[in-house]
Amino acid sequence: MSSSGAGPGRQMLRGSAWMIALRWSLRLLGVISTFILVHLLRPEDFGVVAMAMLFVGLVEALADTGERLALLRLPAPERRHYDTAWTLQLGVGVTVAAAIFLLAPLTAAYFHDSRAILATRCLSLRALLGGLENIGSVDFRRDLRFGSLFNLNLQAKAVSLIVTLGLALILRNYWALIAGIIASQAALTALSYVLHPYRPRLCWSGGKELFGFSAWTLLRTTALYVAGQVDQFAVGSFANAAAMGRYAVAADVAASPTAEINEPMVAVLYPVMSRISGDPAALRRLYLRVLAWSALICTATGTGVALVAADYAAVILGRNWQGLEGLIQWLAIAAALTGLSSGADTTFDSLGQPQRSARLHWLRLGLLTVSTMAAALWWHSLIAVAAARMLVALGFLVVLLLAIGRVTALGWRDYGAVLWRPLAAAMVMSAAIAGFDHITTWSGLPRLAISVPLGAAFYIGTLLGLWRACGKPAGPEGDLLNLLKSPLTRKAAVPAVPVTTECEPG
């Protein structure tokens, strides 16, 4: 394992830089792919794949035992632990692939589209290929070697892009999307053996240390997946393939700007927090640091996407996807609220309490199921389902912050100290863009080209102005300035976000 003299905050920021570079590289390839595909394929093509992937993802989530997270959490895993984790992964992959293949007719029974059966059976191959992936690649995260992780994922995405676009030009239907999904996993599995020398073998002797943690991880992963897709299940209860495709694409373009920046930071958080799990005060400071960064990212991207939704949809998706701006607005805000809960699961795990986060996510799943299904059955409206998702995200965030406060001794004053400046900056940005929209008659790309930099300027200007007015308290603003300093200066530890600051709301 590699070692570093940098503190956990510095490790997190350096790792986040790699992970953000990875996610944005993947997103850039994804944007190029989506931009081309929405002009080559029809909404119903995306809808058929969405139906199949909802079922495939659900079965995969029901069998996700979290063996990779368990390896990250062990302080000094041995070969037997890696081999046991791979044996479990392989067994799960084979079982899931068989289950998906045999149960595929259920997709047609629920979504009333027979095309989903064969699509689902073909996608069962993804689970089998995933089970064969080299477990040694978990060391890229464990040892904070995010450059290697970058290469692994970027090369797999490039293969998927080439296959998908090539077949889309030839076939002009949903089989191009399915082939791309399978090619992505095939490339990821093959490259995991090329880029890491570890060669796994069948073994069960390390199960005792892995399975206790994995049981709760399985429950949480299942709840997380279903909660992330339950609104699409609700849409499928009354809508056809074309409507499902519209909702799935709207959800993707609405959430991507937030997720592609925020989630990489959280991915880095797990191995960093595992190293300081015995220091509650350091854990608390690191969680506040992540919350502060999430607040900055999510308020900027979520609010920004909602404000420019009409032009954003017109430019990215084109004429075949008109009328999605309302959906994108609700789903962008929902994604931002969900992003603010980032870091909670890792905190619970580091404290040895994965059961708390599992129970909380099952509560969230229950709320989402009731609200989105009720909205679907009562109004038969895509907008109503998206609005229900946003409202649940808001309520769950409050519950989650209360739960984190119980185990870390944080209170609303602590949360307010790191949340209020980004929220104030988002409000000023909203006013600026609304004012610009009121005085201009432009639309589409011309208006988007001005609204985005205008909103960014007001957001950043307000954020930095408030930060300076408060005496430059430690936080994301200071972290960014530290990263811009010379390499010699950056050797110093990044100051942690304090529990209180000199300037707080109210």
N, C-alpha and C positions, 0 to 999 in steps of 0.2 A: 504494500500500500504506500502511495506517495504521501509525503508529509509536507507541511507548510508551516512557516512561522507566522503566517497571517492569522488574525483573529477570525472568529466565525462570521462577523459582519463583512469583513473583506473577502473571505472565501465565498460568501453568498453572492456578493456583488460581482466578483470575477466570474463565478460560475454562471450567474444570471446573464452576464454579457454573452457568454458562449451559447447559452440556451436560447436567448432572445435572437441571436444571430441565426441559430438553427431554425427556430420557429418561423422567423421572417423569411429565411431562404425557402423553407418548405411552403410558406404561404404565398411567396412570390410565384413559385412554380404552380401552386394551386390556383392563384388568381389568373395566371396565363391560361391554365387548363380550363377553368370555369368560363372565362371570357370567350374562349373558342367553342367550348362544348354547348353553351347556351344558344349559340348561333347554329350549331350543327344538329342538336337534338331537340326534342319536344319536351314540354313539361311532364307529359305522361311517362317518358322514358326515365326521367329522374324519379318519378313517383313509383314506378315498378321496383327500381333499385332501393328506394327508401323503404318500401314494404318488406322486401327481402332482408335488408340490413337491420331493420327493427327486430325481426325475429331472430336473425343470426346473432346480433349483439346481445339480445336478451338471454339466449341459451349460453353464450360465452360468459356473460356476467354471472349467471347462476353457478358456473363452475370455476370462477376465478378464485383460486385459493391463496393468492397473494404471496407466493413463495419468493418472488424477487424482493418484495418489501421486507419479508422476514430475513433474508440474507443481508439486506442493508442495515437492519436493526441489530443483528448479532455483532458484538464487539470484535470477535476474532474467529470468523467462520473457517472451518476446516474443509478439506476436500470432500469428506463424507456429507457435509451439509450441502455443498454445491451439487454433488451427484444425486443426493436425495431430492433436492429441489428440481433438478432436471427430470428425474424419474417421474415425479409427481406431475410436472408440466407436460411430459410426453403422454402419460396416462390420461390426463384431462383432455389433451388435444384429440386423442383418438376417440375418447368417449363423446366429446362434444361434437366432433365431425359426424359420428354415427347418429347421434340424436338429431342433429339438424337435418340430415338426409332423410331419416325416417319420419320425422314430424313435419316436414315441409308442407304437406297438404293443409296444415292448420292455417297457413298464411292466406290461402285462397278462401278458406272458410270464414276468416275474419274480415279480410279486405275485399272479398268478392271479385278477385281478379286472378284467373287461372295462370297467367303468365308468371306470377310470383313463385309458383311451385318449382319450376325448373331453375329459375334464377336462384332460389334459396338453396337448392341441392348443389348447384355449382359452387356457391359460396361456402359450402361446408368444407371445401378444400382448404380454405383459409385457416380454419381451426387446426386442421391436421398439420399444415406447414408451420403454424405458430408453435405447436407442441414440440417440433424438432429444433427450434431455435437454440443456439448455443447459450447456455446459462452463464458462461464466463463473461458475457458482455455486460452483466450487471456490475462488474468491476469498473466500468467506465463512469458510472455514477458514484459507486462506493469510494473510489479513489479520486473523485472530482476531476477525472480526465474527460472533460466535456468536449474537447477537440476531437477525440476519437468517436464520441457519441454523435457529434456533428457529422463526421464523415460517413458513419454507418447509415444514419437516417436520410441524409441528403442524397446519397447514391441510390438508396432504395426508392426514394421519391422520384428521382430522375428516370429510373427504369419504368416506374408506374406511369409517368407522364408520357413517355415515348410510346408505350403500349396503348394507353387510352386514346391519345390523339390520333395515332396511326390507324387504329381500328375504327374510330369515330368517322374519319374521313372515308373509310371503305364501307362500313356497315350502316352508318347513320341511324343506329338504334342503341338500346340500353345494354346490349352485349359488350359494347366497348367499355362501359363503366365497370361491368362485372369483371372483365378480363384485367382491367387496370388494378382493381382491388386485389385480385389473386396474385398478379405480378408483383405488387408492392410487398406482400408478405413473403413470396418466394425469394425475392431479392434480399429482403431483410434477413431471412434465415440463412441464405447462402453467404452473405457478407459477414454475418456474425462469426462464422468459422474462418473466414479469410482474415478478418481484422483482429481476432483474439486467438491466442494459441491453445486455450483450454479445450480439452476433448472430454466431454462428459461420458459417464458410463452408468449402468443401472445399479442402484443402491438404495437401501431403505434405512440404513443405520443412523442417519441424522434426523429422523422424523420427530423425535421427542422435542427438540429445541425449535422446530419449525411449525408444528401443527397447531399448538395452542394459540399462537399469534395469528396463524392463517385462518382459523375458524372465524374469528371476529372480522378479519379482513374480507373474507368471503361474503359475510352478511352485509358489510358496508359497501363493498363493490357492487353487489347486486342492487342494493337500494340506490346507489349513485347512478348506475346505468339506467335503471327503469325511470328514476326521477328525471333524468336528462332526456328521455324519449317519451314519457307518458303523454305529453301534449300531442305528439304525433300519433300515438295510439288513439287518443281522443278524436283527432281529426279523421282518422281512418274509420271511425264508427259511423260517420255520415257522409264523407266526401269520397270522390272518385280518385283515380290515379293522378289526373292532372292537378287537382286541388292539393293532393298530398305532395306532389312535386313542387308546387308553388310554396307551400308552407315550409318544406324542408330546405329549399334554397334560400328563402327569406330568413330562416333561423340561422343558416350558415353565414350569410353575408352580414347579418346583424350582430352576431356574437364574435366573429373572427377578429376584428380589430382589438377587442378587449382581451380575448383569450390568447391571442398570439403574442401578447406582451406580458400579461399577468401570469399565465400558467408556467412559463419557463422559470420564473423566479421561485415559484412554489416547488417545482421539480428539484431545484437546487437545494431547497430548504431541508429536505428529508435527511440526506447524509450529514449536513451541517448540524442540524438539531440533534441527531443521534450522538454526536461527539460531545455535546454539552448537556446531555440529559440529566446528569447528576447535579447540575447547578440551576436551581429554580429561578434565581434572580436573572441569570444570563438568558435562560429560556424565555422569561417574561419580556425582557428587553428585545430579544430577537423577534418574538411574536409581534410586538408593537412596531418594530421596524418594518416587518412584512405588511402589517395592516396599513401603515403610512404609505408605503409604496403602492399597495393595491388601491388605496383611496385615490392617489394621484393618477394612476393609470386608468382605473375604472370610471372615475367621474369625467375624465377628459374624453376617453374613447366612447363610452356609453352615451353620454350626453351629446357628444359631437355627431355620432352616427344618427341619433334620433333627430337632431336638428336639420341634417342635410339628407334625410332619408329619400325624399322624392328624386333629387338630382343624383344621389348615390345609386339608386336602383336603375334609373334611366341610363346612366353612363356604364355601369358594370354589367347589367343584365340585358338591356336592349328592349326592343318593342314587344317581343313575345312574352315579356314578364311585367307588363304594366299593371299598376294598381296594387303593388306590394308595399308602398311607403307606410301605410298604417300598420301593417304587420311588423315591418322592420323597426318602427319606433317603439312599439311595446316590447318586442323581443330584445332590442338593444339595451333598454333600461333593465329588463330582467337579467340579462347577461352581466351588466355592471353590478347589480345587487348581489348576484351569485358570486362574482369575483371578489367582492369584499369579504366573503366568508373564507377565502383562501388562507391556508396556513393553520386552520383549526384542527383538521385531521392529523396533520403532522405533529402538532403540539400535544394532542391527546396520546398519540402513539409514543412520543418521546417520554411522556410521563407514565407510560405503561398502562394506559387506560383506553385501549382501542374500542372497548365495549361502549364507552360514552358516545363516541362519534358514530358508531354503528346504530345505536338507538336513536340518535338525533336524525340521522339520515332516513331511517324508517319512518320517523314522525313526519319528516318533510315529504317523503313519498306518499304517505297517507293523505296529507293535505293537498298535494298536487293532484292525486288521483281523483279525489272527491270534487275539487274545484274545476279541473279541466273537463272531466267527464260531464259534470253538471252543466257547464257552459256549452259543451258540444251538443248535449241532448236537448237543452232548453232553447238555445238560439241557433244552432246549426250554422255557426259563424266562425271563421278562422280568427277574426279579430277578437272575438269573445274568449276564445281559448288562449290566445296570446296574452290578453289582459289578465286572465285568471292566473297564468304563470307568473306574471310580474308581481301581482299582489301577494302571492304565496312567497315569492323570493324576498319581498320586503319583510313580511312577518317572520319568516324563518331566520333572517339575519339578526333580528332583535333577540330571538330565542338563543341563537348560537353565541352571540356576544355575552349573554347572561351566563351560559354554560361555561364558556372560556374563563369568564371572570371568577367563577366558583373555584376552579382548579389552579388559577394563576394569581389570585388576589388582585385582579384588575377591576376597576369600576368605570362608571360612565364618564367621570372626569378624565380618566386616562384615555378612554376612547375619543372623547371630544377633543382632547389636545392634539390628536393626530388627524382627525377627520375634518375639522371645521374649515381649515384653509382650502383644501381641495374642493369642498362643497361650495364655498363662497366663490372661488374662481370659476366653477362650473356655471353658477348663476350669472356671473358677469358675462361669461362667454355666450350664454343663452340670450341675454339681452342684446348683445352686440350683433349676433347673427340674425335675430328676429328683426332688429332695426334695419339691417342691410336688406333683408328680404322684403321689408315693407316699402323701401324706397326704390327698389330696382324692378325692372320688368323682365330681366333675364331668367333663363332656366337652363337645366341640363349642365353640360360641361362648363360653359362660361361662368355661370353662377357658382358651381362647385369649386372651380379653380380659384375663386376669390374667397368664398365662405370658409374653406378649410384653413388657409393661412391666416385669415382674419380671426377666426375663432381661436386658433392656436396662439396667436399673438396676445389676444386679450386674456386667455387662460394663463399663459406663462407670465405675462406682465402682472396680472393680479396676484398670482401665487407668490412670485418673488417680492412684490411690493408688501404683501402681508407678512411674509417671512422676515423681511428687513425691519418692518415696523415693530415686530415682536422681539427684536434683538437677535435675529438669526439663530433660533433654537435648533438643536440637532434634529435632523430629519432628512427626507429625500432631497430637498434642495441643497443641503450641505454635502450629502453623499455625491451628488452630481458634480458639484464644484471640486470635491476631492479627487474624483476620477479624472478630471481635466488637468490636474496638476502634474508636475514632472514625475517621472518614475521614482526618483529619489524621495520625493515628498510622499508618494503613495505608499511607501513602506510602513508608514505609521498606521496604527489601527484606526479604523473608521469609528467615530464616536457613536455610541448606541443611542437609540431614541429614548429619551427620558420618560419616566412615568408621568411627570408633570412638566410643563413649560412655563416660561415667564409670561406668556400671553395666551389666554384661553378664552373660549366663547363665554359670553354672559358675565 
